[in-house]
Amino acid sequence: MEKIKESGSITDKTLARSLAKDGYNMSDDLFNKTLLDMEIMGLVTVNWFSKDTRRIEIISIQTEEDEVEAQNKKTLEKDYENSFPESNSDV
């Protein structure tokens, strides 16, 4: 994952060479299975770049808050605050 994060996107051949250079020698079957597992888990996307080269990219998770959800949250907060009795300092 770190190798892919460093570059943003990387080809499978470049990644395999980089891993081998760092001492992580693995068979093609294990490499492909690992890529498939990472893709299934939603960590990376793997697309064919050319006939025999794949491009691997990290999936960036962006959470968007729905407008309705934000409005509901504000309403709940107001209702919660209004549920407390008001304190009168004039008494």
C-alpha angles and dihedrals in degrees: 000000000000093000091053093045091053094058101028091224130020138175120250092242093052091047092049091050091047092050092047090050089055091051100261101127112178135164121257089248093055091044092052092045091051091050090048092049091049090049092049090050089054096244099118142012120225119201132173108255097180137345094294104011129083128201117221121201134179114243110233112213113218117183115209119192113225115236092232091049091051091049091049090050092052091048092051091050091051092047090050092050092047092052091073117085113251115251115231114207090186094075 
